[in-house]
Amino acid sequence: MNRPLAMLAALVVSALAVSSAIATPVTAMDFRMNADSNNRIQLRLSRADDRHNGSMTSGFAPNELSGLDVAALRQPGNRPIRFALVREAGRVDCSGSGGNAVATGRCGFTPDAGFTAMLESRGIGRPNDEQSYELAMVGATRDLVDVLAAHNYPRPDIEKLVELSAVGVKRQFVSDLAARGYMPKTLDDLVEFAALDVSPAYIDALQRSGYHNLSGEQIGSLKAVGVDPAMIASLASAGYRNLSPDELEQVAALKITPDFIQGFARIGYANLPVDTLVELKALDVTPEYVLNLQRHGIHPESAEKFAELKAVGVHDVK
């Protein structure tokens, strides 16, 4: 499994006041926020120093930013704005000014000493300040560490814990997969399952469509190319039932639709084998291409021959 994974942050926020006593921040950054029309706060955190040059932008419900006075933020004029983004791995405390639904200012990140000690005691490692910041931004939790251990997954290192958290792996996801007999062999596979949204509901849907006892790799491959119950049913209605997982994957990857299949049936090529359909589609052999050749006296005995003609460069005859 080596498909690229999109790494997006998951949020875990506790309700601690901005005025709480905290240690001296170890990471400084700028913030810009705006309150949109959907009662969401768009927050951008930016760092630009000798070691870092990057930013994070995400949307939050107002109550996820502890101490934020949303009414004050929306009012005209300019006034002080303070808030905190608090997560298990650490907290970002920000102060600045704003109004008219926009604010800017400075922030400091402080790692959570208890979370750091927990990771070290579990053999995951002691994160440095940068790693603590990454763990906080992706919403890493003790609960994720616990559920991985409970289901006998390999112990993650800090980098892998960041990846797992970033794609939204949580206790319920891990437990529900295990309840259905699916425990990806590696943490990389678990990351891919979550990144592809291979949910327990998706597995259940495949089983209702007749696909039982698939391997985790097969399920991930089917999800990656868009196989779902609706597609399986549409192929069955076109006469293609009980396709193998590999056949389903090829058909979905090439976007072979019932219309494509029926187009060949209408010109005399019905019930083509799946591998023939795959070859025709891969070479962009369409019913229109076939009809054009036939109008010019080219009548191969099988659909496969049309694919051979296209492969050797026989294009539409003028």
C-alpha positions, 0 to 999 in steps of 0.5 A: 500500500503506497498511495499518497496520503493526505494529512489533515489535522484532527482536533481535541480541545479541553475547556481551560481558561486563557488566564490559567497559569502556564509555563513559558511558551517555547514556540512563538508564532503569528495568528490571523483569524476571521469569523465566517458566516457559518459561525466558524472561526478560521484560524491561521497560525504562522511561524517564520524563524531560523528553524521553521517557515510554515503555517496551519489553517483550520476551522473551529467552532467558537467554543473550541477556542477557549476564552474567545469573545466572538461577539467582541470579534464581530463588533466594529472597531478594534479591541483586544482579543485573547484565546487559547487552543488547548490540546492534550499535547500542549496549548497555544495561547494567543493575544492580539486585537481585532474587530469586524470579524477579523483579528491578528496577533501573536501566540506561544505554544507550550508543551504539556509536561504530563503528555510528554512524560506519558509518551516517554513512559510508554516507550514512544519517545520524548518529543522535542518542542517541534514534535510536541507542536506537531502532536498538538496540531494533529490532536494526538491523545492518550486514548489513541495510544491506549487503544493501539496497545489494547489491540496489539498494534506495533508501538508507534514512534512519535512520527507515526503517532503524528500520522495516525492522529492527522488522518483521524484514527481514534478509539472507535475506528480501531475498535470497530475495525477489530470487531469486524475482523480487520486489523491492518498488519502495520501502522502504515496500513492503518494510516491508509485505511483512515486516509481512504475513509475505509470505515466499518460502514464501508466494509459492511456495505461491501459484505451486503454486496456479496464481498466477504472475507476480503483482505485489508489490502483488497478493501483499501484498493477498492475504496481507493478507486471508488468501488461502492455498492451502487457501482456493484449494483449497476454492473450487475444490472449490465450483466456483470455479477460476482466480479472478483475484487481484482476485476472490480478494481480494474473496472472502477479504475478505468471508469468502465460504466454500464453505458460503455458496456451497453454501447458495445452490446448495441453494435453486436458485441455483447457479454464481453469478458471483463479483461476485454472491456479493460483492454478496450477502455485502456486503449480508448476503443469506443463503440464510435471507433468500431462503427467508423472502422466498419463503415470503411469495410474493416470487420474484425471477427472479435472486439479484441481485434479492434483493440489490436488495431488501435494499439498498432496505430490504426485510428479513425478512418477518414 
